[in-house]
Amino acid sequence: MDVLVTRRLPGGALERLALACALDIWGQNYPMPRDELIRRIKGKEGLLCLLGDSVDAAVMDAAGRLRIIANYAVGYDNIDIPAATARGIVVTNTPGVLTDATADLAWALIFASVRRIVQAHTFLRETAWQGWDPNLMLGYDITGATLGIIGAGRIGTAVALRSRGFNMPVLYAGSTANTLIETELNARRVELGTLLSFSDIISLHVPLTPENRHLIGRRELGLMKPTAVLINTARGALIDEDALVEALRTRRIAGAGLDVYENEPRVHPGLKELDNVVTLPHIGSATHTTRSKMADMAADNILAFLRGDEPPNRVA
């Protein structure tokens, strides 16, 4: 099978895949331009792509005989699933393996945002510190704060369970009940508006769907406490960034910690100007182990398909 790979991947997965497939690998460390993707996918039967690669009907039709798309991510909103289904193209992802790494990063953003870690680091590096000051870099308490989880799936559950050492009341909003965190944490399932109004720390963990786009907008930000912090390690377009910048600039909310953005890789210029937001370059799964396992899963999905077996992580 001829397979287009849109980025070099960590670990040895591509070497394994190359034993069974003819690979055309984009060797740059930035996304393949769309015209290049259209050109190079011609005649390919397989595509191993990243979440930054937009795979729509035009890309599929340019391939001509595409049979499988293996997405190197748990989310797959970058792929037109109905178009793939209509063309008989199998789509797979890499779920589960990045749960812990992303949950850990969400907590890193919680600490950095609530306790103003990055701002304090910059202050120490760039100013003449005069010594201990009772009013310097005051943040908020994490222990005892109310944690709000929007989307209690794998990652949302992992983030919630990590709160056990901080004596935090936990609220969650989701389409189904999560008996694990209800049992372990006495978490309460509430409506989104209630969660926004009563939580001190709010962390987003829902997939990006047409219905969820701008799930957090001006109205929702207006419901939040002025001392609240918003964390997003899911998908950038869940938040209306214009509204978020306004809320941060006017101190309508205390802060935000972001690993994802509405128009990646472009970051809203207002976010770069503010000192009450921590911004990371989409590194939620960025550990050596996790990224290598993701590559293995993507390769295994293609190899299973090639053998005539059901890919272990098929989504469509």
C-alpha positions in Angstrom: 0.0 0.0 0.0 1.2 3.5 -0.8 0.8 5.7 2.2 1.3 9.5 2.6 2.6 10.5 6.1 2.3 14.2 6.8 5.0 14.4 9.4 8.0 12.4 10.8 6.9 10.8 14.1 8.8 9.8 17.2 9.8 6.3 18.0 10.1 3.4 15.5 6.5 3.2 14.2 7.3 4.5 10.7 10.2 2.0 10.4 7.7 -0.8 11.1 5.2 0.6 8.7 7.8 0.9 6.0 8.3 -2.8 6.0 4.8 -3.3 4.7 4.0 0.0 2.9 5.6 2.4 0.5 5.8 5.6 2.6 5.9 9.2 1.2 6.9 11.2 4.3 6.7 15.0 4.6 10.0 15.8 6.2 9.4 19.4 7.4 8.5 20.4 11.0 5.5 22.4 10.0 2.1 21.4 8.4 2.1 20.3 4.8 0.6 23.1 2.7 -2.7 22.3 1.2 -1.6 22.4 -2.4 1.3 20.0 -1.5 -1.1 17.7 0.3 -3.4 17.7 -2.8 -0.5 17.0 -5.1 1.2 14.3 -3.0 -1.9 12.3 -2.0 -2.6 11.4 -5.6 -2.7 7.7 -6.0 -2.2 7.0 -2.3 -4.3 4.3 -0.6 -3.4 5.3 2.9 -3.0 8.6 4.8 -1.4 9.0 8.2 -2.1 12.6 9.2 -2.0 15.0 12.1 -4.8 17.0 13.7 -3.6 20.1 11.9 -4.2 18.5 8.5 -7.6 19.3 7.1 -8.8 16.2 5.2 -12.0 17.1 3.4 -13.7 15.7 0.3 -11.4 17.5 -2.1 -8.3 15.8 -0.5 -10.0 12.4 -0.6 -11.0 12.9 -4.3 -7.5 14.0 -5.2 -6.2 10.7 -3.9 -8.4 8.8 -6.2 -8.2 5.5 -4.4 -7.8 6.3 -0.7 -8.8 3.5 1.6 -7.8 4.5 5.1 -7.1 7.7 7.1 -5.1 7.1 10.3 -5.3 10.2 12.4 -2.4 10.8 14.8 -4.7 12.2 17.5 -7.6 11.3 19.6 -9.8 14.0 18.1 -10.8 13.8 14.4 -12.6 17.1 13.8 -10.0 17.8 11.1 -11.5 15.0 9.0 -14.7 15.2 7.1 -16.2 12.0 8.4 -19.4 12.0 6.3 -17.3 12.5 3.2 -15.0 9.6 4.2 -18.0 7.3 4.9 -19.6 8.2 1.6 -16.4 7.1 -0.2 -15.9 3.9 1.8 -12.8 5.3 3.5 -12.0 3.9 7.0 -11.0 6.5 9.6 -9.0 5.7 12.8 -7.6 7.7 15.7 -5.3 7.2 18.8 -7.5 7.3 21.9 -6.6 6.5 25.5 -2.9 6.6 25.2 -2.7 10.4 25.7 -5.1 10.6 28.6 -2.6 10.8 31.4 -0.2 13.2 29.6 -3.0 15.6 28.8 -4.5 15.4 32.2 -1.1 16.1 33.7 -0.7 19.1 31.5 -4.2 20.4 32.5 -3.0 20.4 36.1 0.2 22.1 35.1 -1.9 24.9 33.6 -4.1 25.0 36.7 -1.1 25.6 38.9 0.5 28.0 36.5 -2.6 30.1 36.1 -4.0 30.1 39.6 -0.7 30.7 41.3 0.6 33.0 38.6 3.8 30.9 38.1 4.7 32.2 34.6 4.1 35.8 35.5 6.2 35.4 38.7 9.0 33.7 36.7 9.0 36.6 34.2 8.9 39.2 37.0 12.0 37.7 38.6 13.9 37.5 35.3 13.1 40.9 34.0 12.8 43.2 37.1 15.0 44.1 40.1 13.3 42.1 42.8 13.4 43.9 46.1 12.7 41.0 48.3 9.7 39.3 49.9 6.5 41.4 49.7 3.2 40.5 51.3 1.3 41.8 48.2 3.6 40.3 45.5 2.1 38.0 43.0 -1.1 37.1 45.0 -2.9 34.2 43.4 -5.8 32.0 44.6 -6.0 28.8 46.6 -6.2 25.5 44.8 -6.8 23.4 47.9 -10.5 23.6 48.7 -11.4 25.3 45.4 -14.4 24.0 43.4 -13.3 22.2 40.2 -15.6 22.3 37.3 -15.1 19.6 34.6 -16.9 20.2 31.3 -16.9 16.8 29.5 -16.2 13.9 31.9 -14.9 11.4 29.4 -11.4 9.8 29.6 -9.4 12.9 30.0 -12.0 14.9 32.0 -12.3 11.9 34.4 -8.5 11.7 34.8 -8.3 15.5 35.6 -11.1 15.2 38.1 -9.4 12.2 39.9 -6.2 14.1 40.2 -8.0 16.6 42.5 -8.2 14.0 45.3 -5.2 15.4 47.1 -6.6 19.0 47.2 -9.9 18.4 48.9 -11.8 20.0 46.1 -15.6 19.8 45.5 -16.0 18.6 41.9 -18.9 19.6 39.6 -19.2 18.2 36.1 -21.3 18.8 33.1 -21.9 16.0 30.5 -24.4 14.2 28.5 -24.2 11.1 30.7 -23.6 10.3 34.4 -20.0 9.5 35.4 -20.4 7.0 38.3 -16.6 6.7 38.8 -16.1 10.3 39.9 -19.4 10.4 41.6 -18.3 7.5 43.8 -14.6 8.4 44.2 -15.0 12.2 44.6 -18.7 12.7 45.4 -18.8 14.8 42.2 -22.1 16.3 41.2 -23.5 16.4 37.7 -25.0 19.8 37.0 -26.1 22.0 34.2 -23.4 24.0 32.4 -24.7 27.3 33.7 -24.6 26.1 37.3 -21.0 24.7 36.8 -19.8 28.1 35.4 -21.4 30.1 38.2 -20.1 28.0 41.1 -16.7 26.7 39.9 -13.3 28.4 40.8 -11.4 26.4 38.2 -13.1 25.2 35.0 -11.4 22.7 32.6 -12.7 21.9 29.2 -12.7 18.3 27.9 -15.3 17.9 25.2 -14.7 17.1 21.5 -15.2 19.9 19.0 -18.5 19.4 17.2 -20.6 21.9 15.3 -22.8 22.1 18.4 -19.9 22.7 20.7 -18.2 25.5 18.7 -17.9 28.6 20.9 -19.4 26.6 23.8 -17.8 29.2 26.0 -18.7 32.7 24.7 -19.6 36.1 26.2 -22.7 34.8 28.0 -20.9 31.9 29.6 -17.9 34.0 30.6 -20.3 36.4 32.1 -21.6 33.6 34.4 -18.2 32.8 35.8 -16.8 34.2 39.1 -14.4 37.2 38.7 -11.9 35.0 40.6 -12.3 32.0 38.3 -9.7 30.5 35.9 -10.6 28.8 32.6 -8.4 25.9 31.4 -8.5 24.4 27.8 -6.5 21.4 26.7 -9.3 20.1 24.3 -9.9 22.2 21.2 -9.4 25.9 20.7 -12.7 26.6 18.9 -14.6 25.5 22.0 -14.0 29.1 23.2 -14.9 32.4 21.5 -11.4 33.9 21.7 -12.6 37.5 21.1 -14.9 37.1 24.1 -12.2 35.5 26.2 -9.7 38.3 25.4 -12.3 40.8 26.5 -13.1 38.9 29.7 -9.4 38.7 30.6 -8.6 42.3 29.7 -11.4 43.7 31.8 -10.7 41.2 34.6 -14.2 39.7 34.2 -12.4 36.5 35.0 -9.1 36.1 36.8 -7.2 34.1 34.2 -6.9 31.3 31.7 -4.5 28.5 30.8 -4.6 27.5 27.1 -2.9 24.7 25.2 -5.1 25.0 22.1 -6.4 27.9 20.0 -9.3 28.7 17.7 -7.3 29.2 14.6 -4.1 27.2 15.2 -1.3 27.8 14.6 -2.4 31.5 14.7 -2.8 32.7 18.3 -5.2 35.6 18.9 -2.9 38.6 19.3 -4.8 39.8 22.4 -3.9 36.6 24.2 -0.2 37.4 23.7 -0.6 40.8 25.2 -2.2 39.8 28.5 -0.4 38.7 31.7 -3.3 36.8 33.1 -3.2 34.0 30.5 -0.7 31.1 30.2 -0.3 30.0 26.6 1.3 26.8 25.5 1.9 25.5 21.9 -0.4 22.5 21.9 1.8 20.2 24.0 -0.9 18.2 25.9 0.4 14.8 24.7 4.0 15.9 24.3 5.9 13.3 26.3 8.4 10.9 24.6 6.4 7.9 25.7 3.0 9.2 24.7 3.9 10.6 21.3 5.7 7.3 20.4 2.7 5.2 21.5 0.4 7.4 19.4 2.7 6.7 16.4 2.5 3.0 17.1 -1.3 3.1 17.3 -1.6 4.9 14.0 0.8 2.5 12.3 -1.0 -0.5 13.9 -4.4 0.8 12.6 -3.0 0.8 9.0 -1.2 -2.5 9.4 -4.4 -4.2 10.7 -6.4 -2.8 7.8 -3.7 -4.0 5.4 -4.0 -7.6 6.8 -7.8 -7.4 6.3 -8.5 -7.1 10.0 -10.6 -4.5 11.7 -8.4 -1.6 12.8 -8.3 -1.4 16.6 -9.3 2.2 16.8 -11.8 2.7 14.0 -14.1 5.7 14.3 -15.7 5.5 10.9 
